[in-house]
């Protein structure tokens, strides 16, 4: 009887210890790195749909790179390139080699201070992201100067 009780207490303590070890990794998934992954976005400035891969860099910031486009070619069949880039050396790279945002930092419940590059017209904007109510998707806010005057877009997570 006593050994059975000791075994139950030991099992209970082991369960508590395992929960304490596992909890930080589960909680960590709901924080800054939850933005990491692939997201489908509809460009607000064109009729393109794109998949963006978001990665965390060693400095703790996040970047998003185009990895797929619904319309990868020009009407003449040639691959679409970053032809509107202000840096002439980058104008021949295909869209799927373009980082469309960088310098994004996690603060509180949002990813802020990002720079968004629009390869369709070569312009840059500020961007911030928040987790959508469903806990999977992102709400992106694109703006110049004041976030309240920007536009929102939902980025759907894809696996």
C-alpha positions in Angstrom: 0.0 0.0 0.0 2.8 2.4 1.0 4.9 1.6 -2.1 1.8 2.1 -4.3 1.3 5.5 -2.7 4.9 6.4 -3.3 4.7 5.4 -6.9 1.6 7.6 -7.4 3.3 10.5 -5.8 6.4 9.9 -7.9 4.3 9.7 -11.1 2.5 12.9 -10.1 5.8 14.8 -9.6 7.2 13.4 -12.8 4.1 14.7 -14.6 4.5 18.1 -13.1 8.2 18.3 -14.1 7.4 17.2 -17.6 4.7 19.9 -17.9 7.2 22.5 -16.6 9.7 21.4 -19.2 7.2 21.3 -22.1 5.3 24.5 -21.2 7.9 27.0 -22.3 8.2 25.5 -25.7 4.5 25.4 -26.2 4.2 29.0 -24.9 7.1 30.1 -27.1 5.2 29.0 -30.2 2.5 31.6 -29.4 5.0 34.4 -29.1 7.4 36.0 -31.5 8.2 33.0 -33.8 4.5 32.4 -34.5 5.0 34.6 -37.6 7.6 32.2 -39.0 6.2 30.2 -41.9 4.6 30.5 -45.3 1.6 32.9 -45.9 -0.6 33.5 -48.9 -1.3 37.1 -49.7 -3.2 39.0 -52.3 -1.4 42.1 -53.4 -3.4 45.2 -52.7 -1.7 46.9 -55.6 -2.1 44.3 -58.3 -4.1 41.2 -59.1 -1.3 38.9 -58.0 -1.5 36.2 -55.4 1.8 35.4 -53.7 3.3 33.1 -51.1 5.7 34.7 -48.8 8.1 32.8 -46.6 8.8 34.5 -43.3 12.0 33.7 -41.5 13.7 34.9 -38.3 17.3 36.1 -38.7 20.2 35.9 -36.2 19.7 39.5 -35.2 16.1 38.7 -34.0 14.4 40.4 -36.8 12.0 38.9 -39.3 12.0 39.0 -43.1 9.6 37.9 -45.8 10.7 36.6 -49.2 8.5 35.9 -52.2 8.6 32.2 -53.0 5.7 31.8 -55.4 3.6 34.1 -57.6 0.3 33.3 -59.4 1.6 35.2 -62.4 5.4 34.6 -62.6 5.7 35.6 -66.2 5.1 38.7 -68.2 2.5 38.6 -71.0 5.3 37.9 -73.5 6.3 34.8 -71.5 9.5 36.1 -70.0 10.0 35.8 -66.2 8.9 38.9 -64.2 11.9 40.6 -62.7 12.4 43.4 -60.1 12.5 45.9 -62.9 11.2 48.9 -60.9 14.0 48.6 -58.2 15.8 51.9 -57.6 19.1 49.9 -57.4 19.8 49.1 -61.1 22.0 46.1 -60.1 18.9 44.3 -58.7 16.5 44.9 -61.6 17.2 41.5 -63.3 16.5 39.3 -60.3 13.2 37.3 -60.6 10.4 38.2 -58.2 10.9 35.0 -56.3 14.3 36.2 -55.1 13.0 39.4 -53.6 12.7 40.1 -49.9 9.4 42.1 -49.7 9.8 43.1 -46.1 12.6 43.2 -43.5 13.6 44.7 -40.1 10.4 43.4 -38.5 10.6 43.3 -34.7 8.4 41.6 -32.2 7.1 44.0 -29.5 4.3 43.0 -27.1 1.7 41.4 -29.3 2.7 42.8 -32.7 5.6 42.7 -35.2 6.5 46.3 -35.9 9.0 48.7 -37.5 9.2 46.7 -40.7 10.0 48.0 -44.1 7.8 46.7 -47.0 9.1 46.8 -50.5 6.6 46.6 -53.4 8.3 45.1 -56.4 5.4 46.0 -58.7 6.2 49.7 -58.4 9.5 49.9 -56.5 8.0 51.8 -53.6 8.7 51.3 -49.9 6.2 51.5 -47.0 6.1 50.8 -43.3 4.5 47.5 -42.3 3.4 45.9 -39.1 1.7 42.6 -38.4 -0.6 41.2 -35.8 -2.0 37.7 -35.3 -5.5 37.3 -36.6 -8.3 36.3 -34.2 -8.1 32.7 -35.5 -4.5 32.4 -34.2 -3.1 31.2 -37.5 -3.3 34.1 -40.0 -1.7 37.5 -40.0 -3.2 41.0 -40.4 -0.7 43.2 -42.2 -0.9 47.0 -42.0 0.8 48.9 -44.8 1.3 52.6 -44.3 3.4 55.7 -44.9 4.0 57.8 -41.7 0.9 57.1 -39.6 -0.4 53.5 -39.2 -4.0 54.8 -38.7 -4.0 56.0 -42.3 -2.8 52.7 -43.8 -4.6 49.7 -45.3 -5.0 46.2 -43.9 -4.6 42.8 -45.6 -5.0 39.3 -44.3 -2.2 36.9 -44.9 -3.4 33.3 -44.7 -1.0 30.6 -43.4 -0.3 27.8 -45.8 1.5 24.5 -44.9 
